[in-house]
Amino acid sequence: MTVRKPLLLSLAITAALAAANAPAVDSSAGASAHGSDLPPLAAFRSSDLDPSKNACNNLADYVNSRWLAANPVPSDKTSWGSFEMLDERSQAASRHLVEAAAANPNASGIEKLVGDLYASGMNEAAIEAAGVTPIRPMLDRIDTLKTPADIAAYLREEFTAGRGAVFAFGAEADFKDSSHKIGYAYQGGLSLPEKAYYLENGPDGKYKAIRAAYVAHVARQLQNAGIPAADAQQQASDVLAFETRLARASLSPIELRDPNNQYHFVSMADADKASPNFSWSAFFRANGVQADGFSLSQPKFFDEFNRMLVDVPAAQWQAYLRAHMIDGMAPMLSSKFADERFAFFSRTLRGQQEQKPRWKRVLDSVEGAAGEALGQLYVREYFPAESKAQMEALVQNLRLALKARLEHLDWMSPETRKKAMEKWASFTPKIGYPDHWRSWDGLATSRGDYLGNVLAAARFNHDWDMAKIGKPVDRSEWGMTPQTVNAYYNPLMNEIVFPAAILQPPFFDPKADPALNYGGIGAVIGHEMMHGYDDQGSQFDAHGNFNNWWTPGDRERFEARTARLVKQFDDYVSIDGLHVKGQLTLGENIADLGGLNVAWDAYQKALRDVGRSGDEMIGGHSENQRFFFNWATVWRRNFTPDELRVRLNTDPHAPANFRAIGAPSNMTAFEQAFSCKPGDAMVRSGDARVVIW
């Protein structure tokens, strides 16, 4: 299924904050009243610390090395750490909900919706018996494509069905007028992680080997659909050639971080003129949308797409569309399709050794099809209203700390500072779950047709998205479900969003001492706020518009400081001698550095308010040290080697171990907390020390 790429959503992990006079004990990691049978949490324990290590040399090793050695990546995953342990809890809680809904023959409303999706997905016998039959009409439709006009018409049909192919399309706020939604066409169509996998051999020839494995995978899936082996092999080679051509016209992950490369507004007439082989007017009509223009976000990509409609043979288009249809539908088909998809995309590409149990895979489909409906049930059972109220109050503590920091910047002019403060004043926090739930009226599902249910939801969700184009932005809408273990900042809304599922240890625990909570959730709240002032977010104003509010001199000073952070992370060496990409990860690194500093300021004020200094000892360590201990605990994470290689190329977040040490090594507060000395690895000085916000 095609998933629209989020525009400029900077994702991270976040949670809630404890009061400064909370009990001075290690995090409880206990189960909630509603979750006594849920999996354990990854809260900080003093016993985790490795006395053979030195925090001043490597905070991550000191805090996490023992835990990481004792907790390898499970065979059905590609990474394992604090995030994944919380996700296990969220999935276990969601499983209770969907199983109860599926077992209730009288369920109605959202209970019937999630129950139908889950029950039909768990009917493995029926799915196995059906084999390729559910997608046979889709494959037959592809067989009819003979001309460029046929292909263009087919692509329109696929988008109206909520599937799409070759590119992504969806509604988003207009970069230049964030109060209204417009359509965005966005590059896509690749199966491998990014363009370099098609165009380079990679370290030790790994990309070349992956390309060969991909061709073999496509050939096997085509054979699973009944295509003879020799034909399947030729078609698979054609698919790789097709995607390679798309890759040459695509922007890299680093290039896509530039907002200028995510927005290119064109009138409908100009779009049609630039793309004579694909009528955008007809595309919008097919999707039931009236618009004078839209963002054709990556012009070079769409120029190539237009040319490929006429100079790529129909048979090669058929091979490409056929292969993508099969792989897209594979999770809802019989095991030979699902297992083959897993074998390449998870095992070969990312090093996952074992497929997830069926209930988790079906739950993924429920999340994708009706995640907010499931979230409504999740919040009712697992997230009390008082937690939301507490979080809202605690976010305010971090806002005040950020305000004080902005007011005292020594490198920013009064003119730019005024605009920065206007942006601060307009921040909108969203906590736990939406104030208004979306309606699912009109989505018909049954207990007996898994693929049919998923496709019906895809069309329903697509129509819901298309209906937003040309309308005012609904500022109550969320971009994540409550049961998602994550958080985000959206510059187009100037909002920070914290789903319910993240509000647990190691981020937040009401029984923990304040140092742990400020070093955990406090730092992540600060992180999300600082995304408004990172290299991307800082290009959007208080109203969420893509608009330069900086003086030239201030922007130059800002970029000189961020360049030092790029170098810091460029110098970190990960697996196989591969370096972190400082430019790719810059936004997250700015947010980490600023967020941890803001959290420290708020933590120190909270201690002062109750007459504490931070030197009080708990478990043999000062409270100030425990602040940094929990920051590192948040970033404890093991990866499979293949997963780590993919992330180094594609993930805007640096590997977790470098996030644990990156921000603290620039902070005087860290040096003082651990009595570090000049020359220690965690002590950066002179031009190497990065101070931004």
C-alpha positions in Angstrom: 0.0 0.0 0.0 1.3 3.5 -0.8 1.9 5.6 2.3 2.4 9.3 1.7 5.7 10.6 2.9 5.2 13.0 5.8 6.4 16.5 4.9 8.9 17.8 7.3 7.7 15.9 10.3 10.6 15.6 12.7 10.1 12.5 14.7 11.6 11.6 18.1 10.7 9.9 21.3 9.0 11.8 24.2 6.8 11.5 27.3 5.8 13.2 30.6 7.5 15.0 33.4 7.4 14.5 37.2 7.2 17.1 39.9 10.4 18.2 41.6 9.4 16.7 44.9 8.7 13.2 43.7 10.1 10.3 45.8 13.9 10.0 45.4 14.1 6.4 44.2 15.0 4.4 41.1 12.3 4.2 38.5 9.6 1.8 39.5 8.9 0.2 36.1 5.8 -1.2 37.6 2.7 -2.1 35.6 -0.3 0.3 35.6 -3.6 -0.7 37.0 -4.7 -1.4 33.5 -1.6 -3.2 32.4 -0.6 -5.8 35.0 -0.1 -8.4 32.4 1.9 -6.3 29.9 5.6 -6.8 29.1 8.3 -5.2 31.3 9.7 -1.7 30.9 13.3 -0.6 30.3 13.6 1.8 33.2 17.0 2.9 34.5 18.5 0.9 37.4 21.7 1.8 39.3 22.7 -1.8 38.8 22.9 -1.2 35.1 26.0 0.9 35.5 29.4 -0.7 34.6 32.0 0.4 37.1 34.8 -0.7 34.7 33.7 2.1 32.4 34.2 5.8 32.8 31.3 8.2 32.2 33.8 11.0 31.2 35.1 8.8 28.4 31.8 7.4 27.1 28.5 8.0 29.0 26.7 5.4 26.8 29.1 2.6 27.6 29.0 3.4 31.3 25.2 3.4 31.5 24.2 0.9 28.8 27.0 -1.6 28.0 25.9 -4.2 30.6 22.3 -4.0 29.5 23.1 -4.2 25.8 25.3 -7.2 26.3 22.5 -9.0 28.2 19.8 -8.0 25.7 20.6 -8.9 22.1 18.2 -8.2 19.3 15.4 -10.8 19.3 15.2 -13.0 16.2 11.9 -11.3 15.1 13.3 -7.8 15.2 16.1 -5.7 13.8 16.6 -3.5 16.8 16.0 -3.7 20.6 16.0 -1.1 23.3 13.9 1.3 25.3 11.7 2.2 22.3 11.0 -1.4 21.3 10.2 -2.5 24.8 7.6 0.2 25.1 6.3 -0.8 21.7 5.9 -4.4 22.9 3.7 -3.1 25.7 1.6 -1.0 23.3 1.2 -4.0 21.0 0.2 -6.3 23.9 -2.3 -3.8 25.1 -3.7 -3.4 21.6 -3.9 -7.1 21.2 -6.2 -7.4 24.2 -8.5 -4.8 22.6 -8.7 -6.3 19.1 -9.1 -9.8 20.4 -12.0 -8.7 22.6 -13.6 -6.9 19.6 -13.1 -9.8 17.3 -14.7 -12.2 19.9 -17.8 -10.0 20.2 -20.4 -11.0 17.6 -22.5 -8.0 18.6 -19.8 -5.4 18.3 -20.7 -2.1 16.6 -19.0 1.1 15.6 -15.3 1.2 16.0 -15.3 -2.1 18.0 -16.8 -3.8 14.9 -14.3 -2.1 12.6 -11.2 -3.2 14.4 -12.8 -6.6 15.2 -13.5 -7.3 11.6 -10.0 -6.3 10.5 -8.4 -8.4 13.1 -10.6 -11.5 12.8 -10.4 -11.6 9.1 -6.6 -11.3 9.2 -6.3 -14.1 11.8 -8.4 -16.5 9.6 -5.2 -18.0 8.2 -6.9 -21.1 6.8 -9.1 -19.0 4.5 -6.2 -16.8 3.4 -4.0 -19.9 2.6 -6.9 -21.5 0.6 -7.4 -18.3 -1.4 -3.8 -18.1 -2.6 -3.3 -15.6 -5.4 -7.1 -15.4 -6.2 -7.8 -12.2 -4.2 -5.4 -10.2 -6.4 -6.0 -12.0 -9.7 -8.4 -9.2 -11.0 -5.7 -6.6 -10.2 -3.1 -8.6 -12.1 -5.4 -9.1 -15.0 -6.0 -5.4 -15.2 -2.3 -4.8 -15.5 -2.2 -7.2 -18.4 -4.5 -5.0 -20.4 -2.1 -2.0 -20.4 -0.8 -1.4 -23.9 -0.3 2.4 -24.5 0.9 5.4 -22.5 -2.8 6.5 -22.2 -3.7 3.1 -20.7 -0.9 3.4 -18.1 -1.9 6.9 -17.2 -5.5 5.8 -16.8 -4.4 2.9 -14.6 -2.3 5.1 -12.3 -5.3 7.3 -11.8 -7.5 4.3 -10.9 -4.9 3.1 -8.4 -4.7 6.4 -6.6 -8.5 6.7 -6.4 -8.5 3.2 -4.8 -6.0 4.4 -2.2 -3.1 2.4 -3.4 -1.1 4.5 -5.9 2.1 3.7 -7.7 5.4 5.4 -8.9 4.8 8.5 -6.8 3.1 9.6 -3.6 0.2 12.0 -3.4 -1.7 13.5 -0.4 -3.0 16.6 1.3 -0.9 18.8 3.5 -0.8 22.4 4.6 0.4 24.8 2.0 4.0 25.9 2.9 3.1 29.5 1.9 -0.3 29.5 3.6 -0.4 27.0 6.3 -4.0 27.7 7.1 -5.2 25.7 4.1 -4.5 22.3 2.6 -3.3 21.7 -0.9 -2.2 18.5 -2.8 1.4 17.4 -2.8 2.9 15.1 -5.4 6.1 13.5 -4.1 8.8 11.3 -5.5 8.5 7.6 -4.8 8.4 4.3 -6.6 11.6 2.7 -5.2 11.7 -0.5 -3.3 15.3 -0.3 -2.0 16.0 2.2 0.8 17.3 5.1 -1.2 18.9 6.0 -4.6 22.4 5.0 -3.7 21.4 1.4 -3.5 20.7 1.5 -7.3 23.5 3.7 -8.4 26.5 2.7 -6.3 28.2 -0.6 -5.4 28.4 0.4 -1.7 31.0 -0.6 0.9 32.4 -4.1 0.0 30.0 -4.3 -2.9 27.0 -4.6 -0.5 24.6 -2.5 -2.7 25.5 -4.6 -5.7 24.7 -7.8 -3.8 21.4 -6.3 -2.6 20.4 -5.4 -6.2 21.0 -9.0 -7.2 19.0 -10.3 -4.3 16.2 -7.9 -5.1 16.0 -9.2 -8.7 15.9 -12.8 -7.4 13.1 -11.8 -4.9 11.0 -10.1 -7.6 11.4 -13.2 -9.8 10.2 -15.5 -7.0 7.2 -13.3 -6.3 6.2 -13.3 -9.9 6.5 -17.1 -10.0 4.3 -17.2 -6.9 1.7 -15.4 -9.0 1.9 -18.0 -11.7 4.4 -16.5 -14.2 6.9 -19.0 -15.7 10.4 -18.9 -14.3 12.1 -17.6 -17.5 9.6 -14.8 -18.0 9.7 -13.9 -14.3 13.5 -13.5 -14.4 13.3 -11.2 -17.4 10.5 -9.2 -15.8 12.5 -8.9 -12.6 15.5 -7.5 -14.4 13.2 -5.0 -16.1 11.8 -4.0 -12.7 15.3 -3.2 -11.5 16.1 -1.2 -14.6 12.8 0.7 -14.2 13.5 1.6 -10.6 17.1 2.5 -11.4 15.9 5.1 -13.9 13.6 6.6 -11.2 16.5 6.6 -8.7 18.6 8.7 -11.1 15.9 11.3 -11.1 15.3 11.1 -7.3 16.7 13.3 -4.6 18.8 11.8 -1.8 17.6 11.8 1.8 20.0 14.7 2.6 18.6 16.7 -0.3 15.1 16.0 0.8 15.8 17.7 4.1 15.8 21.0 2.4 12.3 22.5 2.5 12.9 24.1 -0.9 13.0 20.5 -2.2 9.7 19.6 -0.6 7.6 22.4 -2.1 7.2 23.5 -5.7 3.8 25.1 -6.3 2.5 25.0 -9.9 -0.8 26.0 -11.4 -2.8 23.2 -12.9 -2.4 24.6 -16.3 1.4 24.7 -16.0 1.5 21.2 -14.5 -0.4 19.9 -17.5 1.9 21.8 -19.9 5.0 20.4 -18.2 3.6 16.8 -18.2 1.8 16.2 -21.6 1.8 12.5 -21.1 0.1 12.6 -17.7 -2.8 15.0 -17.2 -2.8 16.4 -13.7 -6.2 17.9 -14.3 -7.6 14.4 -15.1 -5.8 13.0 -12.0 -7.4 15.6 -9.7 -10.8 15.0 -11.3 -10.5 11.3 -10.8 -9.7 11.8 -7.1 -12.8 14.1 -6.7 -10.7 17.2 -6.1 -11.0 20.7 -7.5 -7.9 22.8 -7.3 -6.2 25.6 -9.2 -2.7 24.2 -8.4 -0.6 22.0 -6.1 2.9 21.2 -5.1 4.8 19.2 -7.7 7.4 18.8 -5.1 10.4 17.3 -7.0 10.2 18.6 -10.6 13.1 16.6 -11.9 11.5 13.4 -10.8 8.2 14.2 -12.4 9.9 15.2 -15.6 11.4 11.8 -15.8 8.1 10.1 -14.9 6.5 12.0 -17.8 9.2 10.8 -20.2 9.0 7.2 -19.0 5.3 7.0 -19.8 6.2 7.1 -23.5 9.7 5.8 -23.8 9.5 2.8 -21.5 7.8 -0.2 -23.2 4.4 -1.2 -22.0 5.7 -4.7 -21.1 8.3 -3.1 -18.7 5.7 -0.9 -17.1 3.5 -4.0 -16.6 6.4 -5.9 -15.0 7.0 -3.0 -12.6 3.4 -2.5 -11.7 2.9 -6.2 -11.4 5.8 -6.7 -9.0 4.8 -3.7 -6.8 1.2 -4.9 -6.7 2.2 -8.3 -5.5 4.7 -7.1 -2.9 2.2 -4.4 -1.7 -0.6 -7.0 -1.2 1.8 -9.8 0.1 1.1 -9.2 3.9 -2.6 -9.9 3.2 -2.0 -13.0 1.0 -1.0 -16.6 1.6 2.2 -17.5 3.3 4.3 -18.0 0.1 3.8 -14.3 -0.7 4.2 -13.0 2.8 7.2 -15.2 3.5 9.0 -14.1 0.3 8.4 -10.5 1.1 9.8 -11.0 4.6 12.8 -13.0 3.2 14.0 -10.0 1.2 12.9 -6.8 2.9 13.4 -8.0 6.4 16.0 -10.8 6.4 18.3 -9.9 3.5 18.0 -6.1 3.7 17.8 -5.6 7.5 19.0 -8.8 9.1 15.8 -9.9 10.8 16.1 -13.7 11.3 12.5 -14.6 12.1 9.1 -13.3 11.0 6.9 -11.7 13.6 4.1 -13.9 14.9 0.9 -13.6 12.9 -1.0 -11.6 15.5 1.6 -8.8 15.3 1.5 -8.7 11.6 -2.3 -8.5 11.5 -2.2 -5.9 14.2 0.1 -3.8 11.9 -2.6 -4.0 9.3 -5.2 -2.8 11.8 -3.0 0.1 12.8 -2.5 1.1 9.1 -6.2 0.7 8.2 -7.9 2.1 11.3 -5.2 3.1 13.8 -7.2 6.0 15.3 -10.2 3.8 15.9 -8.0 1.4 17.8 -6.5 4.4 19.6 -9.9 5.4 20.8 -10.2 2.0 22.5 -6.6 2.2 23.8 -7.1 5.5 25.5 -10.3 4.4 27.1 -8.5 1.5 28.7 -4.9 2.5 29.2 -4.6 6.3 29.5 -6.4 8.1 32.4 -7.5 11.7 31.8 -5.5 12.9 34.8 -2.3 11.8 33.0 -3.2 14.2 30.1 -3.8 17.0 32.5 -0.5 16.4 34.3 1.4 16.3 31.0 -0.1 19.6 29.9 1.1 21.3 33.0 4.6 19.8 32.8 5.1 20.9 29.2 4.6 24.4 30.4 7.6 24.0 32.7 9.8 23.3 29.6 8.3 26.1 27.7 9.3 28.6 30.3 12.9 27.2 30.4 13.1 27.6 26.6 11.8 31.1 26.8 14.5 32.1 29.3 17.1 30.5 27.0 15.9 32.4 23.9 15.8 35.7 25.8 19.4 35.4 26.7 21.1 34.3 23.5 24.3 36.2 23.0 24.6 35.7 19.2 21.1 36.7 18.0 20.0 40.2 17.2 16.9 41.8 18.9 15.1 41.8 15.5 15.4 38.1 15.0 14.9 37.3 18.7 11.5 39.1 18.5 10.4 36.7 15.8 11.8 33.7 17.7 9.8 34.7 20.7 6.7 35.1 18.6 7.2 31.5 17.4 7.7 30.4 21.0 4.4 32.0 22.1 2.4 30.2 19.4 3.6 26.7 20.1 0.7 24.3 20.5 1.2 21.1 22.6 -1.0 18.0 22.0 -1.0 15.4 24.7 -2.1 11.8 24.8 -4.9 11.7 22.3 -7.0 13.9 20.0 -9.7 16.1 21.5 -11.9 15.1 18.6 -11.9 11.6 17.1 -12.4 11.2 13.4 -15.5 9.5 12.1 -15.5 6.1 10.4 -19.0 6.3 9.1 -19.3 4.8 5.7 -16.5 2.3 6.0 -18.0 -1.2 5.5 -16.1 -4.3 6.7 -16.8 -7.9 7.3 -15.4 -10.8 9.3 -14.6 -12.9 6.2 -12.5 -10.9 3.7 -9.1 -9.7 5.0 -7.7 -8.2 1.8 -11.2 -6.7 1.0 -11.3 -5.1 4.4 -7.8 -3.6 4.0 -8.6 -2.3 0.5 -11.9 -0.8 1.7 -10.0 1.0 4.4 -7.4 2.2 2.0 -10.0 3.8 -0.3 -11.9 5.3 2.7 -8.8 6.8 4.1 -7.7 8.2 0.7 -11.1 9.8 0.2 -10.9 11.3 3.7 -7.5 12.8 2.8 -8.6 14.1 -0.6 -11.5 15.8 0.9 -9.1 18.1 2.9 -7.6 19.7 -0.3 -8.8 23.3 -0.7 -10.2 23.3 2.9 -9.0 25.0 6.0 -6.5 23.0 8.1 -8.1 21.1 11.0 -5.8 22.0 13.8 -7.3 19.3 16.1 -6.1 16.5 13.8 -3.2 14.2 14.8 -0.5 12.7 12.6 0.1 9.7 15.0 -2.2 7.4 16.9 -2.3 7.4 20.7 -0.8 3.9 20.9 2.3 4.9 18.9 5.6 5.0 20.8 6.9 8.2 19.3 6.3 11.9 19.2 6.8 14.7 16.6 7.0 18.4 15.8 5.1 19.7 12.8 6.5 23.0 11.6 3.4 23.7 9.4 1.3 23.7 12.6 4.0 24.8 15.0 2.8 22.0 17.3 4.5 19.4 19.5 2.6 16.1 19.8 3.1 13.4 22.5 1.0 10.2 22.1 -0.2 8.3 25.2 1.9 5.2 24.6 5.2 7.1 25.1 4.3 8.3 28.6 6.0 5.5 30.5 9.5 4.6 31.8 12.2 5.3 31.0 10.7 8.5 29.9 8.3 9.2 32.7 7.5 7.4 36.0 5.6 9.2 38.8 7.5 7.1 41.4 10.9 8.1 40.1 13.1 11.0 41.3 12.9 14.2 39.3 16.4 13.8 37.8 15.2 10.6 35.9 12.1 12.3 34.6 13.8 15.5 33.5 16.6 13.5 31.9 14.0 11.4 30.2 10.8 13.0 29.2 11.9 16.5 30.0 14.8 16.2 27.5 12.4 14.9 24.8 9.8 17.6 25.4 12.7 20.0 25.0 13.8 18.1 21.9 10.4 18.5 20.2 10.3 22.2 21.0 13.8 22.7 19.6 12.7 21.2 16.3 11.0 24.6 15.8 14.5 26.1 15.7 16.5 23.4 14.0 17.9 23.8 10.4 14.5 22.9 8.9 12.0 24.2 11.5 13.7 27.5 11.8 12.7 28.3 8.2 9.0 28.3 9.2 7.5 31.2 11.1 5.1 31.5 14.1 2.1 30.8 11.8 3.7 27.7 10.2 4.5 29.4 6.9 7.7 28.7 5.0 9.0 32.2 5.5 12.5 33.7 6.4 12.2 35.5 9.7 16.0 35.9 10.2 18.4 38.7 9.5 21.2 37.6 7.1 23.8 38.0 9.9 21.9 35.9 12.4 21.3 33.2 9.8 25.0 33.2 9.1 25.9 32.9 12.7 23.4 30.1 13.2 24.8 28.1 10.3 28.3 28.5 11.5 27.3 26.9 14.8 25.3 24.1 13.2 28.3 23.4 10.9 30.3 22.4 14.0 27.6 20.0 14.9 27.7 18.5 11.5 31.4 17.9 11.9 31.0 16.4 15.3 28.6 13.7 14.0 30.5 13.3 10.8 33.5 12.2 12.9 31.6 9.4 14.7 32.4 6.0 13.2 29.8 3.3 13.3 29.8 -0.2 11.8 32.3 -1.3 9.1 34.1 2.0 9.3 31.0 3.9 8.1 30.6 7.4 9.5 27.4 9.0 10.7 26.1 11.5 8.2 26.2 14.8 10.1 24.1 16.7 7.5 21.4 14.0 7.3 21.1 13.9 11.1 21.5 17.6 11.7 17.9 18.4 12.7 17.7 15.7 15.3 21.1 16.6 16.7 20.2 20.2 17.0 17.0 19.2 18.8 18.9 16.8 21.1 21.5 19.5 22.1 18.9 22.2 22.7 16.4 19.9 24.3 18.8 18.5 26.8 20.0 22.0 27.8 16.4 23.2 28.2 15.5 20.2 30.3 18.6 20.8 32.5 17.5 24.4 33.1 14.0 23.3 34.0 15.3 20.6 36.2 17.6 23.0 38.1 14.7 25.4 38.6 12.5 22.7 39.9 15.2 21.6 42.4 15.7 25.2 43.6 12.0 25.6 44.1 12.1 22.8 46.7 15.4 23.8 48.2 17.6 21.1 46.6 20.9 21.4 44.9 21.2 18.3 42.8 24.1 17.0 44.8 21.9 14.8 47.0 22.9 11.2 46.6 20.6 8.3 45.5 22.0 4.8 45.0 25.5 6.1 45.3 25.2 8.8 42.7 24.1 12.4 42.7 20.8 13.5 41.4 22.6 15.6 38.7 24.4 12.4 37.5 21.1 10.6 37.4 19.7 13.2 35.0 22.3 12.2 32.5 22.0 8.5 33.3 18.4 8.5 32.2 19.2 10.5 29.1 21.6 7.6 28.1 19.0 5.0 29.2 16.5 6.4 26.7 19.1 5.8 23.9 20.1 2.2 24.8 19.5 0.2 21.6 21.0 -2.8 19.9 20.8 -3.1 16.1 21.4 -6.0 13.6 24.4 -5.0 11.5 22.2 -4.8 8.3 19.6 -2.6 10.0 22.4 -0.3 11.2 23.8 0.0 7.7 20.4 1.0 6.3 19.8 3.5 9.0 23.2 5.2 8.5 22.0 5.9 4.9 18.4 6.8 5.4 17.6 7.7 9.0 17.6 11.4 10.0 18.4 10.2 13.6 22.0 9.2 14.4 22.5 5.7 15.9 21.4 5.7 19.5 24.8 5.3 21.1 26.0 8.6 19.5 22.8 10.4 20.6 23.5 9.3 24.1 27.0 11.0 24.1 26.6 13.8 21.5 24.7 16.4 23.4 26.2 15.9 26.9 29.7 16.2 25.5 28.9 19.8 24.7 27.6 20.7 28.2 29.5 22.2 31.1 26.8 20.7 33.3 27.8 17.2 32.4 31.5 17.9 33.1 30.7 19.3 36.5 28.3 16.5 37.4 31.0 13.9 36.8 34.1 16.0 37.6 35.4 15.4 34.1 38.8 16.9 33.1 40.1 18.5 30.0 41.2 15.8 27.6 38.5 13.3 28.6 36.6 12.1 25.5 33.3 13.5 26.7 34.7 17.0 27.2 34.6 19.1 24.0 36.4 22.4 24.1 37.2 25.4 22.0 35.8 25.3 18.5 34.9 21.7 18.9 32.3 22.6 21.6 28.9 23.3 20.0 26.5 25.9 21.6 23.5 26.8 19.5 20.2 27.4 21.4 
